[in-house]
């Protein structure tokens, strides 16, 4: 009876213990299998290993909202269907990738591979990745392997590869084993050796101090990502607990040093208060001889999405500024050829329809001569022949804004009394009484005011409120091209009369640049 009672009491703990042991063995076998799958594709120059577990990869419930902020125009259903398609194509197997330090600009060791179960559809998988960017898959060591299309094909890369097992591979995989996406940084030994011998001291741009803070502080690093739970964790293996603590103390110095060395980042992308807010979402702890860095889940994702949105806005702003510069140069080149500005509308037919926009006439000066030759210049912009050409709008007239309809542009010239393009007469520099450096010729308007790029339609501003239709950035400024070819971001809240002075060419009123800037 005592034996029976003891047996009943132990059965639960023993069963739980057996289950736990089984799960641990299963987990161990899982990452051991990963290591066995990856090792044949790791050579001496290999520095990066990626694993995507397609069977566990799922998207967050808030995917659609996050995707829209990141600029991805895809529904949650479509995204989940894409993930399911990847899972089916890979037969539920993990997809791996390894990357080595390049031998040359277009010759480096890079492999993408998945275990050959006999059911893997590598063609479909490549189609979901980028069927034009990778070679057809070939079998190697029980895996289906593809490589990026470079000078060195898959066969020569595999032939050149001399497997060099890394003892750090298994513990790195184990460190982030519960994440469906794993990215491992495995610094090659020759890189560490070179740094120790040639760079005993870090340069100021990297925070200065002895390089041992990196050579001993980063033996390997493993990044785990779980999109469904918005979890991100970085585990850095150091040579000792002391090295891990030194690395922990060094990282803020590194971030600050790099930040100070990039003034453009400070100005346009990441003001210091934003950097402080971002670092406040990151927590780091030293756990034995490892440094573990975690990113705040919900708050961090929202902040990161907001930051990326800002990056996108700044990138669009920078791109459009460059396009304004190109258009200003094109305007001057057209003038050098014809001694007049391009016409807004060259002809009117019997129905009174206008001809073609000045944007069409600048095409030969923005490397779009072949497109220009396709237009019938003696016909209106919406004639049966010219209208289909709207869909061929060149990149230089695209504003990068998601709300601008296809074939339309927000790059318009101010038109009204006494403006450069407001008269029927051909315009030349001699009639700009206020001077080319004080007269605007190009602005960007709100997407709802966009016009077909071939149409002779522009920004017919209201004299009492010239800024009403301008596209104004968060900092209260609008983009403007000046007739002398210069580009500015000026204050939209300047007095209406000041903006009128800017838009008009001959009112002979002094322009208050101090107010505009």
N, C-alpha and C positions, 0 to 999 in steps of 0.2 A: 504493500500500500504506500509505504514511504517512497519506494522507487517510482511508483505510478504518479504520485503527487509531484515529486521532483521532476519527473519527465514532462508532466503537463506544464509546470511552471517554467521549465527551460525551453519548452517547444517554441514559444513565441520569440524570445530573444535569440535562440539558435536559428530559427527560421529567418528572422530579420537579418541576423549576422550573415547567414549563407547568401541571402539576397543581396546584401550590401557587397559581400565579397565578389559575387557574380557580376554586379554592376561595375565594380572597380576593375575587374578583369576585362569586362567588355570595353570599358573606357580605355583601359591600357592598350587593349588590342586595337582599338580604333585609331589611336594616335600612332601606335607602332606600325599599323598598316599604312598610315599616311607617310611615315618616315620611309618605309620600305618602297612606297610608290614614288616618292620624291628623290631619294638618294641617287638613282641612276642618272638623274638630270642635273646633279650638282657637281660642278667642277671647281677648280681653284679660283677662277674669277667670279663665281656666283656670289651675289650680294643680297638678292631679294628672292623671297619665296612667298607665293600667294596661294591660299586655298579658299575656295568657295564651296561650302557644303550645300548643294542644291536641294537636298532632302529637308534641310532645316531653314532654308532661306525664305523668310516671309517679310511682308511690308507692314509698316505701321498703319494704324487706323486713320491717322491724320495725313496719309501719304499725299493725297490730292492737294491739300493746302500747302504742304511743304514743297511739293514739286512745283507748284505755280510760283512760289517765291523764288525757287532756284532757277526758274525760267524754262522748266520742262512742261510743254503743253501736252500732257497725257493724263487721261482719266485714271482713277484708281483701278477700275475694272480692267482697262487695257494694260496697266502695269502688272496687275496680278496675273493676267493671261500670259504676259511675256515671261514672267517668272515661272509659271507652270510649263510653258513651252520649253524653257531652258531645262527644267527638271526632267521633262519627258525626253528631250533630245539626249541628255546625259544619262538616261536610265536611272535617275536618282543618285548617281555617283558624284563625288566631289570633283570639281574642276580645279586643276592645279596650274601654276605658272612659275617659272624660274627665270631670273634675269641676271646676267653677268656684266661685269665692268667691260665696256666696249673695247674691242681691239682697234677699231677705227670708227669713223663717223657713221658708216653704214654696214659695219660688220661686228656684230656682238652676239653673244650666246643668249638666246631667248627661246623658251619652249612653253607651249600651252598643251596640256595633255589630260586625258581622262582614261580610267581603266576600261579596257576592252572587254565588255561583258557579252558581246555578240548582239546586243540590243541598242547600243549607242548609235545615234544618228548624227555622225560628225558633220555631215553636210548641213543639216538643219542647225546644229550648234554654231557652225561657222557663219551661217547666214544671219543668226541672231547677234553674233559678235560683229563681224564685218567681213563678209565673204570676199571682198576685194582686197582686204588687207592681209590675208593669211593664205598660205599654200594649202593644197589638198593634204589631208592627214595621211600619215604613214604609221605602220605598226612598229613598236620598239619596246622590248622588255615588258610585254603584256599590256602596253598602253597605246592609245591612239594619240599621235603627236602631230602638232602643227606648229609652224613658225611664222613670224612676220615676213612679208615678202621683201627680202633684202638681197644684196649681191651674193651672200652665202646662203645656199639653199639648205633644206632640212637635212639631207644626207650628209653634206659636208660639215654642217654644224655638229651633227651627232658623231661623225667620224673624228672630228677634232676634239670633241669633249672627252676628257679623261676623268671619270668619276672620282671625286675626292670627298669621301664621307666626312661630315662635320659632327663632332660630338655634341655641339650645341643645338642641333636640329630637333632632337627628341624633347629635351626640356623646354625649348621655345614653343613647340607645338602644344606641349602639355600645359604651358602657362596660360594659354587662351583657348583651351580645348572646348569650352562651353560656348564659344562664339561661332556663328555660322560663317563669318568672314574673318580670315586670319591673314595678317601681313607680317612677315618675319624679315628683320634686317639682320643679316649675318655678315659682318665686316670680314673680308678675307684677311688671312694672316699677313700676307705681304703688304697690305695697306697699313695694318697696325705697325708692322716692323718699319716701314718707310716713315711713318709719322713719328715714331719714337726716335729714329736716327736723324731725320732731316728737320723735324719741327718740334724741338724740345719745348719751345714756348709758343703759345697761341698768339696770332696777330691781334691787335686791338679790336678789329672789326668782329672778332669772335669772343671778345671779353677779356683777352689777355690771360696771363697765368700759365702754369705748366701744362703741357699737352697731356700729361698723365691723367688729368681729370676726365679726358675722353678715352684714352687708350685703356685705362683701368676701370673707368666708370661705365663704359659701354662694351661689354663683351658680345652681347647680342640684345636685340629688342624685339618684342612681339606685340603687335597691335591687334586687338580684338574688336570687332564691330558687330552689333546686333541691331539691324534696322528696325525690327518689330518692336523692340523695347527701348529704342533710342539710347542704347548703351555703347559707350566707347571706353576702352581701357588699354593703357600702354604699360607693359611690363619691361623694365630694363634690368638686365643682369649685369652686375658689377663684379669686380675681382674680390671684393670684401665688403663688409658693412661700412668700413671707413670710406672706401671708394664710393659707395652708394650715397653716403651722406655728403661727401664733397661734391658729387654730381648734382645732388639736390640743391646745395647752396649755390652752385655755379649756374644753373639753368636761368634764373632771373637775370643774372649779369649778361648771359649770352643774348637773351631776348632784348634787353635794353640796348646792348651794344649794336646789334643788327638793326634795331629800330632807329637808333640815332644815325646810323650810316645810310639810311634811306629817307631823305627828306621828302621825296615825292609821296612816299607811303604815309608819312606823317600828315602831309597837307591834304591829300585827296582821299585816302582810303581809311586810315586808322588814326584818328586823333588820339592824343595821349589818354584822355578820359575813356575812350572806347577800348583802348588797350588794357587799361586798368579793370574795366568791367569784364573784359574777356578773361583775363588772368584770374579774376575773382571767381569764375565759374569752374576753375580747374583746381583740383585738390591732389596733392602728392604726399605719399607716405613712404618711409623707408621700412621695409619688411625684411629684416635680416640683411642679406647681401643683394637685395633687389630694391629698385625704386619703382613704385607703382603710381601711375598717374591716371586719374579718373576725371571724366568730363561730366559736369552736371547734366542729367538726362533731359528732362523736359525744358527747363530754362535754357540750358546750353544749346539745345537744338533750335529753339526759337531765336536765340541771340545769333547763332551762326547763320540761320536762314536770313535774318535781317541784315547781317553783315554782308552776305553774298549778294543780297539785293542791292546794297549800297555799292558793292564792287561792280555789279553789272551796270548800274546807273552811271558810275564814273567812267566805265569803259566805253559806254555809248557816248557819253559827253566828250571824251577824248577823241573817239573816232569821228564824231560829227565835226569837231573842231578842225581835224585834219582835212575832212572833206571840204569844209568852208575855205581852207587855205588853197586846196587844189582848184576849187571853182574860181577863187579870186585870181589865181594865176591864169586859168583858162580865159577869164574875162579880159585880162590884159593882153594875152596872146591873140585873141580875136581882134582886139583894138589895133594891135600892131599890124595885123593883116589887112583890115578893112578901114581903119581910121575912124570907126564908129563902134558903138556898143551893139550887141546882137539885138535884133528887133523882138518885141514881145509878140507881135502878130504881123506876118509879112503880107498876107492877102486877105481879102474878104470876097466870098463868092456872091452870087445873085441873091441868095437868101440872107445875106448878112453875117454868115458864120465866120468866125475868126480863123486865122491861120494857125501857125505853130508857135509854141512857147520859145522863149530865149534859151531854155534848157536844151531844146533840140539843137539849136544852132551852136551850142558850145560842145556838142558831142565830138567833133574832130579834135578838140583841144583837151579832151580827157580820155584819149586813147579809145574812142568809140567811133572811129571813122566808118567802119563797115556798117554799123547800125545806122549812121547818118545817111549813108547812100541808099538805104532801103526806103526812106521817106520820099513822098511826092511833095516837094516844097511848094507847089502851086495849088495844093489842096488843103482844106481845113484839117484840123487835128483829128476830127472824128469822122472823116470821110471813110468810105468802105475800105480803102486801101490803108490809110494811116491808123485807123482805130485799133486793128489787131496788134499794132506795134506797142501799144500801151503796156502789154504784159511783158515786154522785153526791157522794162525799165532798168537801166544800169545801176550798179551797186552804189555809185557816187551820189545818187539821189535817194537812197534808202536811209531812213533815220534810225533804224534799229528799235523802234517802239512797237510793242505788240498790238497797240490799238490803231495803228495806221493801216488802212485798207491796202491790199495789193494794188500795184500800179499807180498809187498816189504818193505824193511827196509833201513834206512839211517845209521844204526849203523854198521860200518865196521871197520875192523882192517887194519892198513897200511901194504901193502905187497910190497916187493921189496927186493933189495939186503940188507942182514944183518938185516932184521926185524924179529920180534918174530914169525910171521907166514909165513915168506918168504921161509923157507927151507922145503925140503921133509922129513928131519929127525925129529923125535919127539923132541920137545923143552922142556928143563927143566931149572930151575933157575940157575943152575951152568954155563950155557952157556951165561948168560946175563952179559957180561964183564963190561958194563958201570954201572951196578947196577939197581935194579928194580925201584928205586926212580927217575931214569933219563931216563926211556925208556917208550914210549907210546905203548899201546896195543889196544886202542879203540878210534875212532873219529866219529864225525857225519858229513856226506857229504851232498851236495846239493840234493834236491829231484830228479833231472834229472839223478843222479848217483845211485839212489836206486836200489837194487838187490833183487831177490826172497830170502826170508829169509833162505830157506833151501839150497840154492845153494852155493857152495864153491867159491863165488865171493866176492872180497873185494876192498879196495881202492888202486888201483895200481897207486900211485902218480908219478908225473913227477919229477925226481931229481932236475931239474933246477927251478921248481916252485912247491914245495910240498904243498903250500896252495891253489892251483888253484881250487881244487874240494871240499874244506872244506866249511861247512855251517858257515858263519860268521854273527854274530849278528850286530845290529846297532851300538854297541859300539866297533866294530872291533875285537871281540874275538870269538874263537871257543871252543867247548867242547871237552875235551880229558880225557881219562882214563889212568892212569899210572899203570905200572905193579905191584907196591906195593899196589894197591887198592885205591889210592887217586884220587880225581877228581879235575880238574882245568879248568878255563876259561882263555885261553892264547891269546896273541896278534897274529893275523894272519899276520900282516905286519912285523914280525920279519924276519931277514935275512934268505934266503933259506938254508944256511949252518947250521944255528941254528936249524931250523925245521928238517933238515936231521939228525942232532945229536940226536934230540928228538925221531925220528922214528927208528933209528938204535940202535941195542943192543950192538955192540962191536966195534965201531970205535975208542974207547978209547980217544975221544976228550972231553974236558971239556964242559959241558952244561951251557950256559949263561942264568940262570933263571931270572936274573935281566932284561934282554932284553925281555924275554917271558912274564913277568908279567907287 
